[in-house]
Amino acid sequence: MPFKIGAIPRPRKERKLPDVLTQEEVKRIFCAAANPKHRMVLLVIYSGGLRIGEATRLRLEDIDPARKMIHIRGGKGKKDRFTLLSEKVVNELSHYRAFFKPGQYLFEEERQGKPYSPSSIQHVFRRVVENAGITKPVTVHTLRHSFATHLPREIQSSVDLGI
């Protein structure tokens, strides 16, 4: 019988659950972020369950404080979607916008008009996690997983984000 590579069944890929931060660890991260801009970036990522690229491309008009929504344009798969925005983060954003006066993008580099880079956010996150004393392996994307895990509890009862 001829040997056919395509006929050999492949083993199933292992599907692990992602690491998730506890609500207490998330609060410690926000408290450890001394820079208001860095704190705001992390708050928006967690509050809306954003991917890092979505957060860097947020424009001022994408935030709807009246409806407490964020409009994500061209997310993964070039799809648009809406996500939640916490009341506490809406209030923080108004202070952030008054202080930093962003131009086109919500989070901009020192040079006005250029969006904050994903690598800058990753670097900031690593520093903040270290300052918060969190030892488990986490990335910025862990905030997104934590948002999705904490959301059902958030709906049932208001969670204090340490703001």
LOSEVO-34455 format. One record per residue: residue in three letters; x negated, y, z negated of N, C-alpha, C in turn; residue number from 1. Coordinates in pm, 1 decimal, padded with zeros to 6 digits. Atoms other than C-alpha are relative to their C-alpha. Layout:
<sites>
[ALA, [X, Y, Z], [X, Y, Z], [X, Y, Z], NUM];
...
</sites>
This chain:
<sites>
[MET, [-00084.5, -00118.1, 00000.0], [00000.0, 00000.0, 00000.0], [-00089.6, 00125.2, 00000.0], 1];
[PRO, [00085.3, -00119.2, -00004.8], [-00145.3, 00340.5, 00091.6], [00015.8, 00085.6, -00127.8], 2];
[PHE, [00004.0, -00082.9, 00121.1], [-00244.8, 00573.4, -00194.8], [00050.6, 00140.5, 00034.5], 3];
[LYS, [-00058.0, -00131.8, -00025.8], [-00029.9, 00892.0, -00203.6], [-00009.9, 00084.9, -00126.7], 4];
[ILE, [00019.3, -00090.0, 00115.1], [-00133.6, 01175.3, -00436.2], [00133.7, 00061.8, -00042.0], 5];
[GLY, [-00126.9, -00065.9, 00031.2], [00209.3, 01342.5, -00415.0], [00098.3, -00089.1, -00074.5], 6];
[ALA, [-00093.1, 00092.4, 00064.3], [00380.3, 01030.6, -00549.9], [-00031.2, -00021.4, -00148.3], 7];
[ILE, [00038.1, 00018.7, 00140.5], [00195.1, 01039.6, -00884.3], [00077.0, 00101.1, -00085.0], 8];
[PRO, [-00073.1, -00095.7, 00084.3], [00420.2, 01190.5, -01152.4], [-00096.1, 00080.7, -00087.0], 9];
[ARG, [00085.5, -00087.8, 00079.5], [00263.1, 01490.3, -01325.3], [00055.4, 00011.4, -00141.3], 10];
[PRO, [-00048.8, -00015.5, 00137.2], [00278.4, 01525.2, -01701.8], [00066.6, 00135.8, -00017.6], 11];
[ARG, [-00069.0, -00126.6, 00024.1], [00513.0, 01793.8, -01831.9], [-00092.8, 00096.1, -00073.1], 12];
[LYS, [00079.7, -00103.7, 00064.4], [00356.9, 02119.8, -01935.8], [00050.5, 00020.7, -00142.6], 13];
[GLU, [-00034.5, -00021.1, 00140.0], [00348.6, 02177.7, -02309.6], [00063.9, 00138.5, -00016.0], 14];
[ARG, [-00069.7, -00126.9, 00019.6], [00593.2, 02450.4, -02417.8], [-00004.5, 00035.0, -00148.3], 15];
[LYS, [00014.3, -00041.7, 00138.7], [00485.6, 02621.0, -02739.0], [00080.6, 00126.6, -00023.2], 16];
[LEU, [-00066.6, -00124.0, 00037.7], [00683.8, 02885.3, -02920.0], [-00105.9, 00106.2, -00026.6], 17];
[PRO, [00099.5, -00105.7, 00021.6], [00506.0, 03222.2, -02932.2], [-00012.1, 00036.5, -00147.9], 18];
[ASP, [00017.8, -00051.3, 00135.8], [00358.9, 03363.5, -03252.2], [00089.2, 00121.9, -00017.9], 19];
[VAL, [-00089.7, -00111.2, 00031.3], [00594.8, 03609.3, -03419.8], [-00044.2, 00060.7, -00132.4], 20];
[LEU, [00030.7, -00071.1, 00124.0], [00525.2, 03872.4, -03683.4], [00123.5, 00002.6, -00089.3], 21];
[THR, [-00111.9, -00017.3, 00092.4], [00739.3, 03891.0, -03994.8], [00037.5, 00147.8, -00001.4], 22];
[GLN, [-00040.3, -00140.2, 00007.3], [00933.2, 04211.3, -04057.9], [-00094.6, 00078.1, -00090.7], 23];
[GLU, [00096.4, -00065.5, 00089.6], [00691.4, 04291.7, -04340.7], [-00130.2, 00030.6, 00074.2], 24];
[GLU, [00122.9, -00023.0, -00078.7], [00392.6, 04252.8, -04104.7], [00019.6, 00112.7, 00100.3], 25];
[VAL, [-00029.2, -00108.7, -00094.0], [00560.0, 04481.2, -03850.3], [-00005.4, 00134.1, -00072.4], 26];
[LYS, [00005.0, -00123.6, 00079.1], [00606.4, 04745.1, -04122.2], [-00144.2, 00038.3, -00031.6], 27];
[ARG, [00140.5, -00028.3, 00030.3], [00239.8, 04712.0, -04218.5], [-00073.3, 00054.3, 00121.7], 28];
[ILE, [00062.3, -00050.5, -00123.5], [00138.7, 04768.0, -03856.1], [00034.8, 00147.0, 00018.7], 29];
[PHE, [-00040.6, -00139.1, -00018.0], [00342.0, 05089.7, -03835.7], [-00064.3, 00091.2, -00103.9], 30];
[CYS, [00064.1, -00079.8, 00105.5], [00198.6, 05211.7, -04166.1], [-00149.8, 00016.0, 00025.0], 31];
[ALA, [00143.7, -00004.0, -00026.2], [-00158.2, 05132.3, -04052.0], [-00035.5, 00087.3, 00120.2], 32];
[ALA, [00025.2, -00085.5, -00117.2], [-00120.2, 05339.9, -03733.4], [00000.1, 00145.7, -00045.8], 33];
[ALA, [00013.3, -00136.0, 00052.9], [-00252.5, 05677.1, -03852.9], [00031.0, 00105.6, 00106.6], 34];
[ASN, [-00022.0, -00095.9, -00108.9], [-00237.5, 05851.8, -03514.5], [00148.2, -00002.1, 00038.8], 35];
[PRO, [-00143.6, -00002.7, -00031.5], [00122.3, 05969.2, -03443.8], [00033.9, -00051.9, 00139.8], 36];
[LYS, [-00025.9, 00048.4, -00136.3], [00095.3, 05894.7, -03071.1], [-00008.4, -00152.0, 00004.7], 37];
[HIS, [00016.1, 00145.6, 00001.0], [-00031.1, 05540.4, -03131.0], [00116.8, -00066.0, -00071.8], 38];
[ARG, [-00113.2, 00052.2, 00076.6], [00239.3, 05481.3, -03390.0], [00127.5, 00001.5, 00084.6], 39];
[MET, [-00120.5, -00014.3, -00082.1], [00506.7, 05606.3, -03148.7], [00001.4, -00103.3, 00112.5], 40];
[VAL, [00007.6, 00100.4, -00107.3], [00387.5, 05379.6, -02865.6], [00040.4, -00136.4, -00054.8], 41];
[LEU, [-00030.1, 00131.0, 00058.1], [00401.7, 05074.6, -03092.2], [00145.2, -00008.4, -00045.8], 42];
[LEU, [-00140.8, -00002.2, 00041.0], [00740.8, 05178.0, -03234.2], [00093.5, -00020.7, 00118.8], 43];
[VAL, [-00086.4, 00011.5, -00118.5], [00892.0, 05212.9, -02885.7], [-00008.3, -00141.4, 00058.0], 44];
[ILE, [00016.4, 00136.1, -00051.8], [00746.5, 04879.7, -02772.6], [00081.3, -00097.8, -00085.1], 45];
[TYR, [-00073.4, 00091.8, 00089.0], [00889.6, 04701.1, -03078.3], [00149.6, 00028.1, 00003.1], 46];
[SER, [-00142.1, -00036.9, 00008.2], [01219.2, 04892.0, -03092.1], [00078.7, -00041.6, 00124.5], 47];
[GLY, [-00068.9, 00034.8, -00123.5], [01300.8, 04819.4, -02727.8], [-00037.8, -00135.9, 00056.0], 48];
[GLY, [00045.2, 00128.6, -00052.1], [01122.0, 04487.6, -02682.2], [-00066.1, 00014.6, 00135.7], 49];
[LEU, [00061.1, -00030.3, -00129.3], [00913.6, 04636.4, -02401.4], [-00127.5, -00078.4, 00024.1], 50];
[ARG, [00130.6, 00050.2, -00039.7], [00625.6, 04485.4, -02211.2], [-00093.9, 00120.5, 00000.3], 51];
[ILE, [00096.3, -00109.1, 00009.4], [00307.0, 04690.6, -02230.0], [00002.8, 00088.2, 00125.3], 52];
[GLY, [-00005.9, -00077.1, -00124.4], [00329.0, 04796.4, -01863.4], [00125.5, 00085.2, 00010.0], 53];
[GLU, [-00124.8, -00076.4, 00000.4], [00688.2, 04908.0, -01908.7], [-00013.5, 00122.8, -00088.8], 54];
[ALA, [00018.3, -00113.2, 00091.7], [00587.9, 05128.2, -02202.0], [-00088.4, 00108.1, 00062.6], 55];
[THR, [00090.2, -00099.2, -00059.4], [00307.6, 05294.9, -02006.9], [00066.7, 00076.4, 00114.2], 56];
[ARG, [-00067.5, -00066.6, -00112.9], [00538.8, 05377.3, -01714.5], [00127.4, 00074.2, -00038.5], 57];
[LEU, [-00121.7, -00069.6, 00042.8], [00819.7, 05526.6, -01925.9], [-00009.1, 00148.8, 00030.8], 58];
[ARG, [-00007.6, -00143.8, -00027.5], [00921.1, 05870.2, -01803.7], [00097.6, 00062.7, -00099.1], 59];
[LEU, [-00086.7, -00070.1, 00094.7], [01097.7, 06133.0, -02010.4], [00147.1, -00024.9, 00030.0], 60];
[GLU, [-00141.1, 00018.3, -00036.7], [01422.2, 06086.3, -01816.5], [00049.5, -00143.5, -00022.1], 61];
[ASP, [-00039.5, 00138.6, 00026.8], [01419.5, 05711.7, -01896.5], [00056.4, -00018.6, -00140.3], 62];
[ILE, [-00049.0, 00006.8, 00138.0], [01506.1, 05784.9, -02260.5], [00135.0, 00070.7, -00006.1], 63];
[ASP, [-00133.5, -00058.3, 00016.5], [01875.5, 05842.7, -02328.4], [00035.2, -00001.7, -00148.8], 64];
[PRO, [-00024.2, -00000.7, 00144.0], [01900.8, 05952.0, -02693.4], [00148.1, -00003.9, -00036.8], 65];
[ALA, [-00143.6, -00001.1, 00030.3], [02279.3, 06002.4, -02675.9], [00056.0, -00142.4, -00003.7], 66];
[ARG, [-00047.5, 00138.7, -00006.0], [02342.3, 05638.8, -02578.3], [-00091.6, -00096.9, -00073.9], 67];
[LYS, [00102.0, 00082.1, 00067.5], [02034.0, 05511.1, -02766.0], [-00044.5, -00114.9, 00090.0], 68];
[MET, [00041.4, 00098.4, -00099.6], [01908.2, 05335.6, -02455.2], [-00129.8, 00044.8, 00066.8], 69];
[ILE, [00117.8, -00024.0, -00081.8], [01584.7, 05305.5, -02259.3], [00026.2, -00065.0, 00135.3], 70];
[HIS, [-00015.3, 00053.7, -00135.0], [01603.4, 05263.0, -01881.8], [-00138.0, -00045.6, 00047.2], 71];
[ILE, [00125.0, 00056.7, -00049.9], [01325.7, 05031.5, -01766.7], [00012.2, -00010.2, 00151.4], 72];
[ARG, [-00001.9, 00000.7, -00147.5], [01251.2, 05088.9, -01399.2], [-00113.2, -00086.9, 00053.2], 73];
[GLY, [00100.9, 00085.4, -00063.4], [01071.0, 04824.6, -01196.1], [-00075.9, -00084.9, -00099.8], 74];
[GLY, [00063.2, 00090.6, 00097.0], [01002.8, 04583.6, -01483.1], [-00049.1, -00126.1, 00069.2], 75];
[LYS, [00048.3, 00125.6, -00057.0], [00889.2, 04226.6, -01431.6], [00093.1, -00044.3, 00112.3], 76];
[GLY, [-00079.8, 00039.7, -00115.0], [01004.3, 04106.2, -01091.4], [00063.9, 00119.9, 00068.9], 77];
[LYS, [-00050.5, -00125.6, -00058.9], [01067.9, 04472.7, -00991.1], [00147.7, 00021.3, -00030.5], 78];
[LYS, [-00139.7, -00014.0, 00038.3], [01398.4, 04459.8, -01177.3], [00017.3, 00114.9, -00098.2], 79];
[ASP, [-00036.5, -00104.8, 00094.8], [01560.3, 04753.6, -01354.5], [00088.2, -00060.9, -00108.1], 80];
[ARG, [-00086.2, 00046.5, 00108.5], [01724.4, 04702.1, -01692.5], [00010.4, 00109.8, -00104.3], 81];
[PHE, [-00014.8, -00089.1, 00114.0], [01843.3, 04885.8, -02001.0], [-00030.8, -00080.2, -00125.4], 82];
[THR, [00025.9, 00064.5, 00127.7], [01730.2, 04809.0, -02353.1], [00036.1, 00096.3, -00112.1], 83];
[LEU, [-00042.0, -00076.0, 00117.2], [01807.9, 04930.6, -02702.8], [-00105.0, 00100.2, -00044.5], 84];
[LEU, [00088.6, -00096.3, 00063.7], [01660.1, 05226.3, -02884.1], [00058.4, 00029.2, -00136.9], 85];
[SER, [-00047.4, -00016.6, 00137.0], [01691.7, 05241.8, -03261.5], [00024.1, 00147.5, -00032.7], 86];
[GLU, [-00031.9, -00136.7, 00044.2], [01844.7, 05552.4, -03424.2], [-00121.9, 00065.1, -00064.1], 87];
[LYS, [00119.3, -00053.3, 00066.2], [01530.2, 05595.3, -03633.7], [-00107.0, 00036.9, 00101.5], 88];
[VAL, [00099.6, -00028.8, -00102.6], [01308.5, 05580.4, -03325.8], [00043.6, 00120.9, 00083.8], 89];
[VAL, [-00049.9, -00118.0, -00071.3], [01531.9, 05837.0, -03148.2], [-00042.6, 00126.0, -00075.2], 90];
[ASN, [00040.8, -00115.5, 00081.2], [01464.5, 06077.7, -03437.0], [-00150.6, 00022.0, 00006.3], 91];
[GLU, [00146.0, -00010.3, -00009.5], [01090.9, 06002.6, -03431.2], [-00042.8, 00053.0, 00136.7], 92];
[LEU, [00034.4, -00045.2, -00134.9], [01083.7, 06056.2, -03053.8], [00021.0, 00150.3, 00016.8], 93];
[SER, [-00022.5, -00144.9, -00012.4], [01229.5, 06405.0, -03087.5], [-00115.5, 00076.9, -00063.9], 94];
[HIS, [00116.1, -00063.4, 00063.4], [00947.1, 06498.4, -03329.0], [-00125.3, -00017.5, 00086.7], 95];
[TYR, [00114.5, 00029.6, -00086.5], [00690.7, 06331.6, -03100.9], [-00001.4, 00093.2, 00121.5], 96];
[ARG, [-00008.5, -00083.7, -00120.1], [00813.5, 06522.6, -02793.9], [-00025.5, 00146.8, -00031.8], 97];
[ALA, [00023.2, -00139.4, 00038.6], [00810.6, 06854.3, -02980.4], [-00148.3, 00025.1, -00027.6], 98];
[PHE, [00139.9, -00017.4, 00036.5], [00453.7, 06799.7, -03102.9], [-00093.7, -00018.3, 00119.4], 99];
[PHE, [00092.1, 00033.4, -00109.2], [00285.0, 06638.2, -02798.8], [00037.0, 00063.3, 00133.5], 100];
[LYS, [-00048.1, -00060.9, -00123.5], [00495.8, 06801.0, -02523.6], [-00046.6, -00076.6, 00125.1], 101];
[PRO, [00040.7, 00078.2, -00117.5], [00452.4, 06519.7, -02269.8], [00057.4, 00058.8, 00128.1], 102];
[GLY, [-00043.7, -00053.8, -00128.8], [00481.6, 06614.3, -01904.2], [00092.6, -00094.8, 00073.0], 103];
[GLN, [-00078.0, 00091.5, -00082.9], [00594.3, 06346.8, -01662.1], [00029.7, -00131.6, -00072.7], 104];
[TYR, [-00014.7, 00128.2, 00069.1], [00536.3, 06030.4, -01867.6], [00017.7, 00023.3, -00149.7], 105];
[LEU, [-00021.7, -00012.4, 00144.1], [00644.8, 05976.0, -02227.5], [-00132.6, -00010.5, -00075.3], 106];
[PHE, [00131.3, 00017.0, 00062.7], [00295.3, 05854.8, -02323.0], [-00106.5, 00027.9, 00105.2], 107];
[GLU, [00098.9, -00042.5, -00099.0], [00018.1, 06034.6, -02137.2], [-00140.0, 00000.5, -00059.2], 108];
[GLU, [00140.6, -00011.1, 00038.1], [-00359.8, 06032.3, -02144.0], [-00028.1, 00144.8, -00039.4], 109];
[GLU, [00039.3, -00137.3, 00035.5], [-00548.9, 06340.3, -02260.3], [00024.4, 00095.4, 00116.9], 110];
[ARG, [-00027.8, -00081.0, -00118.8], [-00526.3, 06468.7, -01903.6], [00148.6, -00012.4, 00031.6], 111];
[GLN, [-00145.0, 00001.0, -00024.7], [-00163.2, 06566.0, -01851.5], [00031.0, -00061.0, 00136.5], 112];
[GLY, [-00047.3, 00056.4, -00126.4], [00022.7, 06372.9, -01584.0], [-00040.1, -00143.7, 00024.5], 113];
[LYS, [00040.8, 00139.0, -00017.0], [-00163.2, 06039.8, -01612.2], [00061.1, -00084.7, -00110.3], 114];
[PRO, [-00058.9, 00085.1, 00105.3], [00019.1, 05756.3, -01793.6], [-00108.4, -00062.1, -00087.2], 115];
[TYR, [00088.8, 00066.3, 00095.4], [-00142.8, 05602.2, -02100.0], [-00033.4, -00137.0, 00055.6], 116];
[SER, [00038.9, 00127.9, -00060.6], [-00338.0, 05294.2, -01994.7], [00033.3, -00117.7, -00092.1], 117];
[PRO, [-00027.4, 00119.6, 00080.1], [-00242.4, 04943.3, -02107.1], [-00119.5, -00041.4, -00085.1], 118];
[SER, [00118.0, 00040.3, 00077.5], [-00600.8, 04876.4, -02216.9], [-00017.6, 00089.0, -00123.2], 119];
[SER, [00006.6, -00088.5, 00116.8], [-00587.6, 05180.7, -02447.7], [00096.3, -00048.5, -00107.9], 120];
[ILE, [-00099.1, 00048.7, 00095.9], [-00271.4, 05044.9, -02611.0], [-00048.5, -00130.2, -00064.7], 121];
[GLN, [00051.7, 00125.4, 00054.1], [-00431.6, 04700.8, -02650.1], [-00110.9, 00025.5, -00101.2], 122];
[HIS, [00109.7, -00034.6, 00090.4], [-00740.8, 04854.7, -02809.5], [00054.2, 00056.5, -00130.6], 123];
[VAL, [-00063.4, -00060.2, 00118.0], [-00528.9, 05062.9, -03048.3], [00066.2, -00108.9, -00083.9], 124];
[PHE, [-00071.7, 00105.8, 00071.5], [-00317.6, 04757.6, -03137.8], [-00096.6, -00088.8, -00077.6], 125];
[ARG, [00099.0, 00084.3, 00068.7], [-00623.7, 04545.8, -03222.2], [-00052.8, 00069.1, -00125.9], 126];
[ARG, [00049.9, -00076.7, 00115.0], [-00755.3, 04821.9, -03450.4], [00104.7, 00008.7, -00110.3], 127];
[VAL, [-00107.7, -00015.3, 00097.4], [-00419.1, 04874.0, -03620.7], [00028.2, -00132.5, -00071.2], 128];
[VAL, [-00023.4, 00132.3, 00059.1], [-00367.7, 04500.0, -03677.6], [-00110.7, -00031.7, -00100.7], 129];
[GLU, [00112.1, 00021.9, 00092.0], [-00713.1, 04478.8, -03835.3], [00017.2, 00085.6, -00126.0], 130];
[ASN, [-00021.9, -00089.5, 00115.1], [-00637.4, 04780.1, -04059.5], [00117.2, -00045.6, -00086.2], 131];
[ALA, [-00117.3, 00048.2, 00073.6], [-00303.9, 04621.7, -04157.6], [-00029.3, -00130.5, -00073.8], 132];
[GLY, [00037.2, 00123.4, 00069.0], [-00485.3, 04308.0, -04273.5], [00069.7, -00123.9, 00052.4], 133];
[ILE, [-00067.5, 00115.9, -00060.7], [-00305.8, 04072.5, -04035.0], [-00106.0, -00086.4, 00067.1], 134];
[THR, [00107.0, 00087.5, -00049.4], [-00524.2, 03771.9, -03955.8], [00044.6, -00095.9, 00110.1], 135];
[LYS, [-00044.5, 00093.7, -00103.9], [-00305.0, 03563.0, -03724.8], [-00025.2, 00059.9, 00138.9], 136];
[PRO, [00029.3, -00050.5, -00134.5], [-00377.2, 03588.2, -03350.4], [00124.7, 00064.2, 00062.9], 137];
[VAL, [-00113.5, -00072.8, -00056.8], [-00142.3, 03856.6, -03214.1], [-00048.1, 00095.3, 00108.1], 138];
[THR, [00026.4, -00098.2, -00105.0], [-00126.1, 04082.8, -02910.1], [00115.9, 00099.1, 00000.5], 139];
[VAL, [-00109.1, -00097.2, -00011.7], [00090.0, 04377.7, -02811.9], [00128.8, -00072.3, 00038.9], 140];
[HIS, [-00117.9, 00074.4, -00044.5], [00325.6, 04128.2, -02646.5], [00069.0, -00071.0, -00117.2], 141];
[THR, [-00058.9, 00060.6, 00119.7], [00379.7, 03972.9, -02990.8], [00109.3, 00090.1, -00056.6], 142];
[LEU, [-00104.8, -00092.0, 00044.7], [00579.7, 04287.1, -03076.2], [00130.0, -00027.0, 00075.0], 143];
[ARG, [-00118.8, 00031.9, -00081.1], [00817.5, 04196.0, -02792.5], [00067.5, -00127.5, -00051.4], 144];
[HIS, [-00055.3, 00124.0, 00054.8], [00858.9, 03841.5, -02927.5], [00062.9, 00024.0, -00136.5], 145];
[SER, [-00051.7, -00030.5, 00133.2], [00909.1, 03980.4, -03277.2], [00132.0, 00075.1, 00010.0], 146];
[PHE, [-00125.2, -00072.2, -00024.5], [01176.1, 04220.0, -03147.7], [00112.6, -00099.7, 00028.2], 147];
[ALA, [-00103.2, 00097.9, -00038.6], [01365.4, 03928.6, -02992.6], [00037.7, -00089.9, -00117.1], 148];
[THR, [-00027.5, 00084.3, 00115.4], [01335.6, 03724.4, -03311.1], [00076.3, 00076.6, -00107.2], 149];
[HIS, [-00062.3, -00080.4, 00105.4], [01436.8, 04007.3, -03545.1], [00133.9, 00059.0, 00042.4], 150];
[LEU, [-00120.9, -00065.2, -00050.8], [01718.6, 04138.9, -03324.2], [00128.5, -00055.4, -00060.5], 151];
[PRO, [-00125.3, 00048.5, 00059.6], [01992.5, 03903.5, -03451.1], [00018.9, 00049.1, -00143.5], 152];
[ARG, [-00009.4, -00051.1, 00136.6], [01912.6, 04010.7, -03808.3], [00027.6, 00150.0, 00001.3], 153];
[GLU, [-00017.7, -00145.5, -00012.1], [01899.2, 04375.2, -03698.9], [00146.4, 00032.5, 00026.3], 154];
[ILE, [-00141.0, -00023.2, -00031.5], [02248.9, 04349.7, -03559.8], [00087.1, -00022.5, -00125.0], 155];
[GLN, [-00078.8, 00030.5, 00118.5], [02380.0, 04193.5, -03881.9], [-00019.7, 00103.6, -00109.5], 156];
[SER, [00027.0, -00101.5, 00103.8], [02209.3, 04445.9, -04112.4], [-00112.4, 00090.0, 00047.5], 157];
[SER, [00102.3, -00095.9, -00038.9], [01999.2, 04756.6, -04064.4], [-00132.8, -00033.7, -00065.7], 158];
[VAL, [00132.0, 00032.8, 00051.0], [01627.6, 04689.8, -04100.2], [-00080.8, 00128.4, -00012.0], 159];
[ASP, [00084.5, -00116.6, 00020.6], [01397.9, 04955.8, -04246.7], [-00133.8, -00025.9, 00067.2], 160];
[LEU, [00124.7, 00016.4, -00072.8], [01104.1, 04995.3, -04006.8], [-00116.6, 00067.9, -00069.6], 161];
[GLY, [00106.4, -00068.1, 00071.0], [00902.4, 05181.6, -04267.5], [-00023.4, 00140.3, 00051.4], 162];
[ILE, [00013.4, -00134.3, -00057.1], [00965.4, 05511.6, -04091.9], [00032.0, 00102.3, -00105.3], 163];
</sites>
